[in-house]
């Protein structure tokens, strides 16, 4: 969401300057690599369209530490499937216990798990295939 927020508010008249500014946000090397990889992917696309999509995501998101919309969406999904699992990356580790505690207050249990990968590794085919395969096997 950090990248989406920055892209949602970029100045389309100065795309190169804006993308360079966004590339300065990360504080760790792996984050910088992920940001650059993402920025490289979107830089070849219609940035106005990417910006609109990012703005839609940004407007749909709640501020950090607020989870009401997330829980409502999760409850709608769980009404359809009792095999719902939510995995968090290492980037969410500091907030994980808070989310689990608030979920328990709502009666949501045994849904959340932490994965020792960064956010962008969740998007890799091998990771997704392994996790979905495990879920489908009931493990």
N, C-alpha and C positions, 0 to 999 in steps of 0.2 A: 504494500500500500504506500510505502514511502515513494517509490518510483511513480506509481499511479497518481499520487497527489502532486508530485512535481510536474509530470507530463500534463496533467489536467490544467495546470496553471501556467504553462509555458507560453511565451510570446511567439506566435506563429510567424511574425515578421522577421524574427531573428533565430531561426531553428538551430543553426550551428552553435551560436553563443549559448543558447538555452541548454542544448544537449551537453556541452562542455561543463556548464554550471552544475547540471545534475550529476555528472561523472565525479564531481568533487565531494559529493555527499558521504560516500562510504568512509568508515573509519578503520576497516580491516581489509587486508589484501583479498581475501576470498570474496568479500562483499564488493570490492572494487571490480574484481573479475566478473562477478555476476551482473553488476550494473552495466559494465562495458559490453558484455555479451548481449544483454537485453537492448541496450541503446543501439548497438550495431544492427540488431534485427529490425527495430522499428524505424531506423533512419532511412531504410530503403523503401519504406511504405509511405502512403499518403498521411503525413503528420497531422493534418487537420482531422482526418478520420480517427487516427490513433488518439488524438487529444479528446475528441468527443467520447470515445469509448472509455478512456481513463476518467473523464469527468463524470460519466454515468456511474462507474464503479465508486469513485470518490464520494459522490452524493448519496450513494446507497449504503455507505459504511458509517459505523458509529465511531465516535472518538475513542481513543485508547482507554481501556479500563471499563468501558460500558459494554454490556453483553446482552441486553434485552432483545434486540433484533436477532442476534445470533441464536439465542435460545428459542425464540419463536420459530425461526426457520428450521432449526434442528428438530423441534417437536413436530412440525409438519412432515418432515422427512421420516421421522420415526413412526408416525401414524401409518405410513405406507410400508415401511420395512423395519422389522425388528433386528436386522443384522447391520444396522448402521454403526459405523466406526468413524471417529474423528481423530486424525493424527496431527500432532503439532511438531514443528521443527524446533531445532535448538534455539532459534531466534525468539521463540515464544516461551522458553523455559522459565523465565522470571515470573510470568503471569499464569503458568499452568496450574499451580495449586489453587490459585484464586478462582479460576474458571471451574475447576472440578468441585470446589466447595460450593460455589453458587449453583452449579448444576444439581448437586445433591439436594440443595434446599428446594429445588423444583421437582425432585423425584427422578432426575436423570442420572442413571448410574451405569457403570461398566461400558461407557461409550468412548472415553478419551484415552489416548495413549501418546507418549512422546517418542519420537524417532530421532536418533542421533545423526541427523543429516541437516543440511542447511535448506532454506526455503526453496531454492532453485532445484535441488536434487529431487524434490517431490515431483517435478515435471518430467523427469527422465523416464523414458519408456521402461527400462529394466526395473527401476524401483516400483513404478506403478503396476507392472505385470506381476511382480513378486507379491506385493501387498494385496492386490485384487485376487490373485490365485489363492493366497492364504485365507482371505475372507470367504471366498466361494467354497473352499474345502471345509470351512467351519472351524478353522484353527485360530 
